[in-house]
């Protein structure tokens, strides 16, 4: 469905929707990389109900959260009313084995990932294998940024000269299973000016734009060779956080007809989620979120650290038109590319690392400094304990 109200119309619609078989298919491995360790993940695309404001509380005010939408009637009247914050999504989730019967519990330190898929880790020289099952109602895939893969593990359909039938992983049909194999060569690891671990992302690329807005996104952390501790975290780092700044367009999700059944007649007037005046405004169903949380509704316990710890923040942006973000940490500073700052910049689908040694105890705001993003709820809070 075309976006109803936007300053710029950029409809990204790539994909040929070729269907994959329902049997598991093993991908071939790419040439030119020698793997030392094999890491196998069992990941499925699952249909779930996601609440952008869990608990119903505005974390900034401590009061019940109230989202207000505006609707234009046929006679030109504008009606304002409360709108929903829970939507049907298709999210990546990790399972214990290839039967896909038992969800693998998400560790406490990664509960803050929220809507994001499971964390995939690798060290330079490793091989990553993902056994993938599509439980959702539309064809989708997994495409990994940064890693090395053969054509049948790319997960992106386009005219690339590959013979037919060689790329079934480009579009895994509902109920289908496919195995992706990715290598982690030196060029997927940290560069000369990077810390000893870097962030990549994975997402569905069958119909990239609609798949993304349906929720199919996840993180990959690659550590330099011999720089991982026994628990796979990078040496010298006490705590890691992954934060994903994204405006989610629910009108462009595959579930728009289920989530917004009256959208065709509502003719939603562009309006922010909070009461403020801005030149650029959006309809109520565009969610300005961090990891799928709006208006500081991520539980505060999820982003907690201690003063003096070495904390690594991995930051990435979404792919929608105005997914240009300026993450700002109140209360403390970070190092990005060797530069001291408290505000970073990420463009659509860009990823970066920010190292912090917090010295200022308290509860602090972390938000996008693009003002209409901030006013529309793109913020969380983090806690520094003494």
HUGIDA-V651633 format. One record per run of one state. SS is the DSSP state (~ for helix, > for strand, _ for the rest). FROM is the first residue (numbers start at 1). TO is the last residue. If there is no record, write none. Layout:
SS,FROM,TO  SS,FROM,TO
//
This chain:
_,1,25  >,26,26  _,27,37  >,38,51  _,52,53  ~,54,56  >,57,57  _,58,63  >,64,64  _,65,67  >,68,72  _,73,77  >,78,82  _,83,85  >,86,95  _,96,102  >,103,103  _,104,107  ~,108,113  _,114,116  >,117,123  _,124,126  >,127,134  _,135,139  >,140,140  _,141,142  >,143,144  _,145,147  >,148,148  _,149,150  ~,151,153  _,154,167  ~,168,170  _,171,171  >,172,172  _,173,176  >,177,183  _,184,185  ~,186,188  _,189,196  >,197,203  _,204,207  ~,208,214  _,215,216  >,217,223  _,224,227  >,228,228  _,229,233  >,234,234  _,235,238  >,239,249  ~,250,252  _,253,255  ~,256,259  _,260,262  ~,263,266  _,267,267  >,268,268  _,269,285  >,286,290  _,291,292  >,293,293  _,294,299  ~,300,303  >,304,306  _,307,310  >,311,317  _,318,324  >,325,325  _,326,326  >,327,329  _,330,333  >,334,336  _,337,338  >,339,341  _,342,342  >,343,343  _,344,345  >,346,346  _,347,350  >,351,356  _,357,361  >,362,368  _,369,370  ~,371,375  _,376,378  >,379,385  _,386,386
//
